[in-house]
Amino acid sequence: MHHLSTDICHYLYSLADEQNGNNVSLELNGVSTLIVQNREDAEYVLRRNYENYEKNMAWFKQALGTSRFFENGQIWKLHKNLTQPFLNRFDDQQTVKLSIHHAQQGVAQLIDDSCAGQPTLDDGIFRKMAMAVFIENFFQVSLEESGINIDNIAELMEFSSEFSFIPAGILNTQHRRRLVKLRALRRQVNADLKIFRDPERINPLLARILNAEAEPGSQVVLEEELMAFLAAGSESTAATMSWVCYLLANHPEQQERLYQEVMMHPHPTNWQQLSQMPGLMTFISEALRLYPPIPIIIRQAIGADKIGNDAISARQNIIISFIGIMRNKNVYPNPAELNLRDEDYSPLNDKESGIGISFSHGPRICGGKDFALVELAGFVHTFLKQASFTLTSDLPPRFYWKSQMINQGGQPVRVTPRLD
């Protein structure tokens, strides 16, 4: 019997070492669960037989409401059609411009914090960067103008993670007290998002959601749709940037090589220019492989089935462990180390790369993958150009899952300005 909530990442890393490449059947808090660490079986669940494996994210839905991210079947398709067309048509030049601008502000704040003696990085800075780019791209309003408290949205995601391994109907007194706070927090976030009902703020994306909300019997609520859209569009990118800084500090020689590459292309203006820097893209891909911001995907079997050699019963939980999949020794000779390639290699064309796996597979693949990659490349390019990163501690990461995988307490990294 295993009791897991926010510390599940440590357990998954140990499973990746002890049961490398193998699926593991066990009980998590009394619930029969199969942890999938094999890519082929993950493909079966997420793509080839995805109709038998629905999302099982009841606590995330309770925290963030109804949206494309937590629903299944026709309801999922309805919600997906509200936002996906806009994610597909984003302006990459505008995204690169905004990413560089907000990364410049973010890295300047990190430098100031380090100069003031702060030994770890403030995750809130990464969230602010990512949220600012996301909001300005899709809503044409600045984060400051919106008045959104991004810390409240992050806390909602943390609540969801905390409760996600509690079996249905089992809540103790402490849990109930936390639920009272969750509901109050959600009301506050809903109040923040009412700015997007202002007729002067309506754009095609908001109009599409509001029109769907007005349909008789619709389950669409603008605030709930935006709550999940904003969280999904910023939290993963923020977590990835945190791990990028950690990896840069942990690999000073590679950091210097990347700096030299970046200075050969100092003023990128679009995705094509960023994507043609092989070292930059490979490093981002390795950050996603070694420290996937979304370490797990949770599914529940609708009917009995078989995954590999494991018999699956109806309503059984399935956890896809991206940590386990991307540390398979049969695929990655040194799975716990930074694997760099020659200059002809592109992780964008490699289905086994961090970029190829960490955004999931099949019909429920991350709809914002392309946007996230452009944003990340702009962020990392700017960080490398403007700053140096060094470790302030040699202690191993303390993995903490709050919808994204972070280093609890912040990354032990000092940021100093480039003097070249």
N, C-alpha and C positions, 0 to 999 in steps of 0.2 A: 504494500500500500504506500503510495507516494502522495504527499500533501504539497501541492505546488500552486503558486499564484504568480507574483512578480519575479520570483527567482527561478523561473523555469529555464531561462537561458543557460545558467550554470549547468543544469541537469542535461540539457541538450548537447552542450559542448563535451560533457563527460561521456554521453552515449556515443557521440561521434568518434571518440577515441576508443572506447571499449567495445563497441559493436559496429565498427566502421563499415559503412555501406549496407548494413543489414537493417531490416525493419524489426521493431521491438513491440511485442504485445505486453501490456501491463494494465494496472488499475491506477487511475488518477483520481484521488478523492472518492474512491468507491465506484468510479465509472470505467467500464471496459474501454480501452483506448489502444489503437494501433498507431505507433509513431513511425512514419515512413521516412527512411533515409536513403532510399533507392530512387534514382531519377526516373527510371522506366515506370515504376509503380506510381510515382507522383504524377507522371504524364497520364497514366490510366485514370487516376482519380480526377484530375483537373481538366482533362481534355477528352480522352477516348470514351469514358463512361461517366462524364460529368453530371448527366441527368440523374444518376443514382446517388449523387453526393451533394447535398445542399449545404449552404453556409449555416453555421451554427454559432451565431453571434448575438444571443439574446441579451446579454448584458450591455454590449455595445449599442444595441438598438434602444435599450431602456435609457441609456445615458444620452445618446445623440439623436434618437428619433428615427423615423422612417426615411430611408434614402436608398440609392442604388447600391450602397456598400454593404448593406446588411440583409437585403431582401432576396427572394428566390423567384423563379418562374416568371410569369407574366408581369407581376408587380416590379420585379427587378428590371425587366425590359422597358417598362414604362418610365421608370426613374432614370435609367441609363440614357434614354433618348432625350431627356431634358438637358443634359450637360455634355454628353460625348461629342456632339457636332462641334461644339466650341473648343473642346480640347483637341479635336482633330485639325482645327483651322487656325491655331494660334500663329501670331507673327513672330518668327524666330529672330528677326533683326531687333524688334522691340524687346523681346525677352532677353537677348544678349545685352542690350543697352541697359536695361533695368537691373539685370543680374550684376553687371560690373559696377553700376552706381551704388547699389545697396551693399555689395561685398566690400567696396571701398569704405563705406561708413562702418560696416561691421568689423572689419579688420582693424580700423583705427580705434574702435572701442576696446577690442581685445588687447591691443598694444597699450592703451592707457591703463587698463586693468592690470596687466603684467607689470608695468612700470610702478604701479601703486602697491605692488607686492602680492597680488592675488596669485596663488599657486595653481589654480585650476581655471578652466574656461567656463564661462557662463553660457549654458545651453540656451538661455533666453535670447541671446544675441543671434544665434543661428535661426531660432524660430522667427524672430522679427525680420531678418533678412528674407527668409523664404515666404513668409506671409505677405510682406510688402510687395514683392515681385508678383505674387499670385493675384493679389487684389487689384493692383494697378493694371495687370494684363487683362483680367476678365471683367472688371467692374469700373475701370477708369476713375478710380478714386484712391487717394493715398491712404495708407494705414492710419496715419494721424487723423485725417479727415473722417475716417469711418468710425473712430472712437471704440473700435473693438479691443477688448482686453484679451490678448492672445494667451496669457497665462491661465485664464479661466478655461479656454478651450483645451489647452494641454492638460489641465487638471481633470476635465471630464474624461479625456482619453485614459488617464491614469486610473480613475475610478473603474472604468470598463475593464481594464486589464486585471485589476485587483479582484473583481468579482467573477471573472470569466471561468474559473475552475471550481466555483462553488456549485454543487449539484442542486438542481431545481428543488425548491421547497425547504432547503436547509439554510436558515439564517439565524445566527445567534444575536444576542443583544448588541454586541459591538457592530456587527454588520448592519443592523437596523439603524443605529445611530449614524453610521456612515451614509446610509441611503437618504436620511433626512438632509444631510449636507449636500448630497448629490442633486437632489431635487431643487434645493435652493440655488445651487450653482447653475443648474440648467435654466432656471427662470431668469437668472441674470444674463446669461449668454443670449437667450431669446430676446431679452430687452435690448441688448447691444445691437442685435441684427435687424431691429425694426427700421434702422436707417435705410435699408434697402427696399422698404415699402414707400419711401418718399417718391412721389411722381417725378421729381426732378432728377432722381438717380436711376430711373428705369432705363435699362439698355436691352438689346435683344435677348440676352441670356436670362435676365430677370423677368422680362415679359413672357418668355416661354414658360418659366416656372409658375408665374402668377396665372397665366391662362389655364395651365393644367390644374392648379389649385381650385380654380373657379368651376371646373367641371363637376356636375352632380355625382356624388358618391366617390369623389377623388380622395385618395389617401395622401395626396401631396400637400405639404405645408412648407411654405417658403423658408421659414427659420430653420426647420429640421433639415431641409435639403442643403441649405447653405452651411449649417453647422458641420455636417459630415464632409461636404465638398471642400470647405476651407481647411478642416483638420487634415484630411487625406492629402490635400495639395501642398501642405507645408511641413507637417511633422516628419515625414520620411526624409525629405530633403535636409531638414535641420539635423536629424540624427546622423545622416550620412556625412554631412560636413564636419560634425564633431569627430567621427572616426577618421576622416581624411586628415584632420589636424594631428590626431594621435599617431597615425601611420607616418606622416611626414616627420614628426619629431622622433619617431622610433627608427627612422631610416635616413639619417642625415646625408649620406652619399647619394641616395636616390633623390632626395630633396634638391640637392645641388644640380643633378642632371636635369631634373624637370625645370628648374629655374632657367637653365641655359636654353632649353627648348622653348620655353615661354618667351624669353627675350628675343628669340629669332622670329617670333610672331606676336609683337607687343600690343597690337591694337586690333583684335578680332572684332568683326562687326556682325557676323552671322554664324549659323551652326556649321556650315560647310568648312569655314576656316578653323573652327574649334575642333571639329571631328577629325581633321587631317593632322592633328598633333598626336602621334601614336603613343608617346610616353604618357601624356596627360590622360588620354582615354583609357589606357591600360591600368594606370594607377587608380582611377576612379572605379574601374571594373573590379580591381582587386580589393578595394575598400568595401565594395558591395558583397564580394565573395567571403572575405574573412569576417566581416562584421555586418551581416545583412540587417538593415534597419527594421524590416519586418521579418523576424526570424521564423515565424510559423504561420500556417494557414489552417484553420480549424474547419473540418467538414463533419457531417453526420450522414450515415448511410440511410437511405430511404428503404431499401429492401436488402435482403441477404445477397451476398456476393462473395467473391474470392479475390484477394489482392496478393499476387505472388503465391506463396504457400500458405497464406493465412486466410482462414474462413472468416467472413464478416457477417455479423448478424444485423438485422434491421435495428436502426436507431443507435448503432455503435458509433463512437467518436473516432475520427481519423485526424491525426495531426501531421501535416506535412512539415517536416523539419528542414528548412533551407540550410540551417547550420550543418546538419548531417549530410545532406545532398552535396553541398559544395566543399565538403572535407573528405570526400570519398577518395581513398588512396589509389583506387584503380583508375581514377581520372586525373587526379592531381598528385604527382609524385611526392611533393612536400606540402601537404594540404594546409599546415598551420603557418607556412611561411609565405612571404610576398613572392609571387611567381611572375617574373618579368619576361618579356619576349623580345625578339629582334624587331627592328623598325618596320618590317613588312607586315607584322601582325596587327590585326584589328579586332578588338573584343566585340565590336558591333556585328561582326560576321561569324562569331563563334557561339554556338548554342550552349556550350559548356562554360562560358565566361560568367563572371558575376553579373554583367549587364544582361546576358542571355537567360539567366535563371531567376535572379532576385525579384523581378517584376511579375513573377508567376507565369502561368501558361493557360491556354485554352480560352473559352469564351469569357472567363472572368479575369483575364489578364488586366493589369493596371492600366486604366484608360489614359492616365496622365504620364505614361512612360516617356514619350518623346519630349514632352514639355519639361519633365524632371531632368532629363539628360542635358538638354540645352542649358537649363538653369544651373545645374551642378557644374558643367564645364565652365560657364562664365564665372561662377563663384571661385572654383579652384584655381583657374588661370589668374584671377585677380589676387587671391591670397598668396600664390607663389611669387607673383611679380612684386608685391609690396612688403612681404614680411618673411621672417625666418621663424622656425618652430623648433623648440628644444624641450626635452622631457624635464619635469621637476620631480619625478619619482619613478623608480624602477619597479614598483609594485604592479602585479598583473591587474587587468581591468576587473571591476566589480560590476558584472552585468546586471542590468535592471530592466525589466520589461514593463513599459507603460504605453502599450500599443505600438511603440517603437522600442528598439533595443538601444539603451544608452549606457554610459559609464556612470554609475551612481556617484554623486558628488562632483561630477565634472571631470573633464580630461586633464591629467596632470601635465599641462603644457604651458610653456612660457612663449609669448609672441613678442618679437622685437622687430623694429623697422629694418628694411633692407638698406644698406649704406652704399651699395655698389653705384 
